[in-house]
């Protein structure tokens, strides 16, 4: 039983590390909003990837974030057909609700993408290289 509890404790701590990084990048103080931003950007990224790319990226996420990443995923669909920056930012915006202030969603996406880049650097560069040029322009 202790092994299973250690797994939960580890993934929670790893996820808090990601959240702390998002808080640092955004300057926010509320972990709920940081987690919401992380979830939204990860799912928007997921929607740009093939099944193989999604699986490879997901394998590098903490178990808890992997669950958020795959939440609502339809593996039978191909990457988003409207693969441009506005559509990507729109997908981020659609996942983020409840924040009281105005948000620049491109800025928010870039902040979370910087965290992703720092945390999974080799995969990040490979994934970024497969994206259309106009979408790569907003990725740090």
C-alpha angles and dihedrals in degrees: 000000000000092000090058092048090050089055090055093044091049096049092047091051092046091049091050087054090056090046091050089052091052090048089052093048094047100035089230124140102202114091092199092063092044090053091046090052091047091050093047096049094043090052092046089051090047090055090058095054138082119242092261093049091047092051093048093050094044091054088064096052124091110263093252093052090044088061092052090045093055096039107124093001119153106202092193093067124087124232114295111291094217095061100173133116096257093053091046092050089046090056090051090049092050091059096048120078139149101043111135099212135062114275130203096215094195088056090047093049091049091050092053092042089056088056090048090049092051093046100044103018102161094047091043093059092046092050093045090052091058095053124095112271095247091055093046088058093073094045113093 
